[in-house]
Amino acid sequence: MTEPTSPGHDPIALHRALDRLWAGKPGWGRLAAVNHNVVGVRFMLTALVFFAIGGILAMLIRTQLASANSVFMDAETYGQVFTMHGTIMMFLFAIPFFEGMAIYLLPKLLGTRDLAFPRLGAYGYWCYLFGGMILIGALIGGVAPSGGWFMYTPLSSSVYSPGINSDVWLLGITFVEISALSAAVEIIVTIVKIRAAGMSLDRMPIFAWYMLVVATMMLVGFPPLILGSILLEVERAFDLPFFDPTRGGDPLLWQHLFWLFGHPEVYIIFLPAAGAISTVLPVLSGTPLAGYRVIVAAIVSMAFLSFGLWVHHMYTVGIPHVALSFFSAASALVAVPTAVQIFAWLATMAHGRPRFSIPMLHIFGFFFVFVIGGLTGVMLAMVPFDWQAHDTHFVVAHLHYVLVGGFIFPMLAMAYYWLPHLTGKQPVQHLSNAAFWMIFVGFNVTFFFMHLTGLLGMPRRVFEYPTEFGWETLNFISSMGSFIMAMGFALVALDFILLFKFGRPFRRNPWKAGTLEWAMPTPPPSYNFASIPRVNKRADLLDPDTLGPYLAAGRGYLGMPRNDRMEVLGVDPVTGEPDQVVMLPRQTYLPLWTAIATGAFFLVMLFKLYWATPLALISIIACFWLWTRRDPLPVENDLVPIGHGLSVPVHLHASTPPSYLAMVLTLVADATLYISLLFGCLFLWVSAPNWPPAGFVVDVKLLALAVGGVIMSCVGGRIAARCKGALTMGSALALLGHLISTGLFLAIALLVIPAPSGHAAIASVFVIFIYAALHGTIGAVFAAHALWTSLGNRKAILSIDLRIGRLWHDYTAAAGISAAAFYLALQSLIGEGGL
């Protein structure tokens, strides 16, 4: 491989060459954009649109509750508005907004040009947009869900919620969660592998640590919700009784699966905002962040604890007292790492000289509001108090103090801090102070008085109340406060418009920060850095004013475009030393078409056009298959010069390429879903009524053949990955094994097992076997792709494909064996009578 071709060492020519490679297309070509700047801004703008819709719905709720016996809305309309307000704020605003923030900021903070998988980020955005449009379209059409944003069973079952209202929520949220899981994989791989040279783990910016922890939580926190949505939709569509106690199900299973996601989600929303504070506050205080390593330990421990207190929301459902004491202690203990971060921020301000700018004003608002929310959270963590306040407006007030205080105020601080970077202009700030005080005062008037209505016994989710209960005055005050807060947000929007129109231009780094995003021009170019920096100290203690011109002149790594390829630097995860060049794909419409195909599948399921399901699945597979096309790459063992006398391999020939790590993470999420499924089956076995049923016995010979098929696929994949001489034979063996196992697991599920609608035990075995068959089908696609590649003229780049396929083959074998083992254990423990 030759050295990069130089456009005369002219910085202007260098930037033009890079812009030609990285910039998007004009007109309709913008739909093909995969650059992280474009995708991140799209996420944030779309989330803000959904935030405005959710805010309007909140105003409707407060109008309804402002007076007793209100006739503003009837019960059904109020149920839809209430459900969609919570759904939009939790699923369509908070999480997607910080995803967009991370997608936009992380490459800049990490000193690189883009994320590890630009197409995956674009695909995630389109899935988010289309899923949100399904939900908003249902609201406009009057068929929005009305069972609450938590969709508790049996209220959301087909018996009590006929029609497609609940189906819209279940399928729409699952569609949106594809976006969240895509973002989680992309963020983790980017932070681990795509960084500036020399940026070891202990030199990463603190925001990267926050997002690494958050993305890991998303990876293992969202699959239980996806599983619960699938099981409930399967019950509604095909009458499989997972939540029906008359047929061996249990409504509490939904609560367990939902809150396995729901309580970690609170910290998934809070931690990115806390990461923004940990980044912004030291700059505005003029001193480095106090307790960097302690904060990293605190957020890791908070993530760990958050998965051990989901029953915090289920104290009143009849949980044994011993379990209640455990979850109550865990709920109180999680306040410790939160307090560690707050004290670290206070220490940072104490060591510096805070500038009382608009971002700092919003940070102070965060401190005030979030501390109150934390104190009421500790109160609700105590079982005796929670029994009194459960399902009252006290809980509503606590929720909003934590989530709004923990997200909205940091979000506004972040916006005022980083909007100059995005726009190249500083805010005028004529309206900024007034907007803050209207939001701050309006928020506290709205939600502080809800504590009082809750203590007076007003339950959540009621759409009307009688006058004699004494709640009307407090509710009227809360409603007035909500309109003040809404006007404050309107002033913020106007202030941002004025910033874009009349903001003051600046040259570089107006805040005098020490992070890498200020070492580039503003607004940022599509490629971020003309060359990749080397970092020799912590990435928030740098000198962007000196580093910026050095990188702009192409003096760092990858300082020149090479053969019209978009390149970023891959590094060792721990030390940060360069170990590969990652070549990124160009602009493409494939993410959009793949998202459209995915959306078609969910619409087919929503309107129960099951005959079209195979066509939708084939179109999705075909679109993803097209993603595997690659431009010609250097032959194996070629080393690519990156500058400063260093040469490294292309990522396809490296030992740990980003795609391999992405498959590992995907399987972690998949395994979490599968473990949640097994947990659900065991929970029903232990807790649900009417167990065991009389039933059936599956032929062990068929099970043995199915297990033999997945083992054959595992062996074939390993042969293909290890021995290139046996490449075609190994891939063919893997393909044959997957076809055998898929056919047998599917045949057992559809032909041998009795009607799964008869009992939850039968339905559990049915779904587990379908899960094994589905993974066998996907494994067959991997094996077929390896065969197609090996028979063509692309053997030089086949190694990573085979290694990724081997991971899937191994996991499929483990899933198939465990499915058979689960059935045999269930059958043997129940007794000779069978299931």
URGI-V662861 format. One record per backbone hydrogen bond with DSSP energy under -1.0 kcal/mol. CO is the residue of the C=O (numbers start at 1). NH is the residue of the N-H. If there is no record, write none. Layout:
BEGIN
<<CO:NH> <CO:NH>>
END
This chain:
BEGIN
<<6:8> <7:10> <10:14> <11:15> <12:16> <13:17> <14:18> <15:19> <16:20> <17:21> <18:22> <19:23> <26:29> <27:30> <28:31> <29:32> <30:33> <32:588> <35:39> <36:40> <37:41> <38:42> <39:43> <40:44> <41:45> <42:46> <43:47> <44:48> <45:49> <46:50> <47:51> <48:52> <49:53> <50:54> <51:55> <52:56> <53:57> <54:58> <55:59> <56:60> <57:61> <58:62> <59:63> <60:64> <61:65> <74:78> <75:79> <76:80> <77:81> <78:82> <79:83> <80:84> <81:85> <82:86> <83:87> <84:88> <85:89> <86:90> <87:91> <88:92> <88:93> <89:94> <93:97> <94:98> <95:99> <96:100> <97:101> <98:102> <99:103> <100:104> <101:105> <102:106> <105:109> <106:110> <107:112> <110:196> <117:121> <118:122> <119:123> <120:124> <121:125> <122:126> <123:127> <124:128> <125:129> <126:130> <127:131> <128:132> <129:133> <130:134> <131:135> <132:136> <133:137> <134:138> <135:139> <136:140> <137:141> <138:143> <139:142> <148:151> <152:156> <154:157> <157:161> <164:168> <165:169> <166:170> <167:171> <168:172> <169:173> <170:174> <171:175> <172:176> <173:177> <174:178> <176:180> <177:181> <178:182> <179:183> <180:184> <181:185> <182:186> <183:187> <184:188> <185:189> <186:190> <187:191> <188:192> <189:193> <190:194> <193:571> <196:199> <197:535> <198:200> <200:203> <203:539> <205:208> <205:209> <206:210> <207:211> <208:212> <209:213> <210:214> <211:215> <212:216> <213:217> <214:218> <215:219> <216:220> <217:221> <218:222> <222:226> <223:227> <224:228> <225:229> <226:230> <227:231> <228:232> <229:233> <230:234> <231:235> <232:236> <233:237> <234:238> <235:239> <240:242> <242:250> <244:247> <244:249> <247:760> <250:253> <252:256> <253:257> <254:258> <255:259> <256:260> <258:262> <259:263> <261:265> <263:266> <264:268> <265:269> <266:270> <267:271> <270:274> <271:275> <272:276> <273:277> <274:278> <275:279> <276:280> <277:281> <280:284> <281:285> <282:287> <284:355> <285:353> <291:295> <292:296> <293:297> <294:298> <295:299> <296:300> <297:301> <298:302> <299:303> <300:304> <301:305> <302:306> <305:308> <309:312> <310:313> <311:314> <314:317> <320:324> <321:325> <322:326> <323:327> <324:328> <325:329> <326:330> <327:331> <328:332> <329:333> <330:334> <332:335> <333:336> <334:338> <335:339> <336:340> <337:341> <338:342> <339:343> <340:344> <341:345> <342:346> <343:347> <344:348> <345:349> <346:350> <347:351> <355:357> <357:361> <358:362> <359:363> <360:364> <361:365> <362:366> <363:367> <364:368> <365:369> <366:370> <367:371> <368:372> <369:373> <370:374> <371:375> <372:376> <373:377> <374:378> <375:379> <376:380> <377:381> <379:382> <382:386> <383:387> <385:389> <386:390> <389:392> <391:460> <392:395> <392:396> <393:397> <394:398> <395:399> <396:400> <397:401> <398:402> <399:403> <400:404> <402:406> <404:408> <404:409> <407:411> <408:412> <409:413> <410:414> <411:415> <412:416> <413:417> <414:418> <415:419> <418:422> <419:423> <420:424> <426:504> <431:435> <432:436> <433:437> <434:438> <435:439> <436:440> <437:441> <438:442> <439:443> <440:444> <441:445> <442:446> <443:447> <444:448> <449:453> <450:454> <451:455> <452:456> <453:458> <454:457> <458:393> <465:69> <467:470> <471:475> <472:476> <473:477> <474:478> <475:479> <476:480> <477:481> <478:482> <479:483> <480:484> <481:485> <482:486> <483:487> <484:488> <485:489> <486:490> <487:491> <488:492> <489:493> <490:494> <491:495> <492:496> <493:497> <494:498> <495:499> <496:500> <497:501> <498:502> <499:503> <504:426> <509:512> <514:542> <515:518> <516:519> <525:528> <527:529> <532:557> <533:197> <538:541> <543:547> <544:548> <546:550> <547:551> <548:552> <549:553> <550:555> <551:554> <557:532> <562:565> <566:584> <568:582> <570:579> <570:580> <572:576> <574:201> <576:198> <577:572> <580:570> <581:651> <582:568> <589:593> <590:594> <591:595> <592:596> <593:597> <594:598> <595:599> <596:600> <597:601> <598:602> <599:603> <600:604> <601:605> <602:606> <603:607> <604:609> <608:610> <609:612> <610:613> <612:616> <613:617> <614:618> <615:619> <616:620> <617:621> <618:622> <619:623> <620:624> <621:625> <622:626> <625:628> <626:629> <635:638> <640:648> <642:558> <643:646> <646:642> <648:640> <649:581> <650:653> <651:654> <657:661> <658:662> <659:663> <660:664> <661:665> <662:666> <663:667> <664:668> <665:669> <666:670> <667:671> <668:672> <669:673> <670:674> <671:675> <672:676> <673:677> <674:678> <675:679> <676:680> <677:681> <678:682> <679:683> <680:684> <681:685> <682:686> <683:687> <684:688> <696:835> <699:703> <700:704> <701:705> <702:706> <703:707> <704:708> <705:709> <706:710> <707:711> <708:712> <709:713> <710:714> <711:715> <712:716> <713:717> <714:718> <715:719> <716:720> <717:721> <718:722> <719:723> <723:726> <724:727> <726:730> <727:731> <728:732> <729:733> <730:734> <731:735> <732:736> <733:737> <734:738> <735:739> <736:740> <737:741> <738:742> <739:743> <740:744> <741:745> <742:746> <743:747> <744:748> <745:749> <746:750> <747:751> <747:752> <748:753> <755:758> <759:763> <760:764> <761:765> <762:766> <763:767> <764:768> <765:769> <766:770> <767:771> <768:772> <769:773> <770:774> <771:775> <772:776> <773:777> <774:778> <775:779> <776:780> <777:781> <778:782> <779:783> <780:784> <781:785> <782:786> <783:787> <784:788> <785:789> <786:790> <787:791> <794:797> <795:798> <798:802> <799:803> <800:804> <801:805> <802:806> <803:807> <804:808> <805:809> <806:810> <807:811> <808:812> <809:813> <810:814> <811:815> <812:816> <813:817> <814:818> <815:819> <816:820> <817:821> <818:822> <819:823> <820:824> <821:825> <822:826> <823:827> <824:828> <825:829> <826:830> <827:831> <831:834>>
END
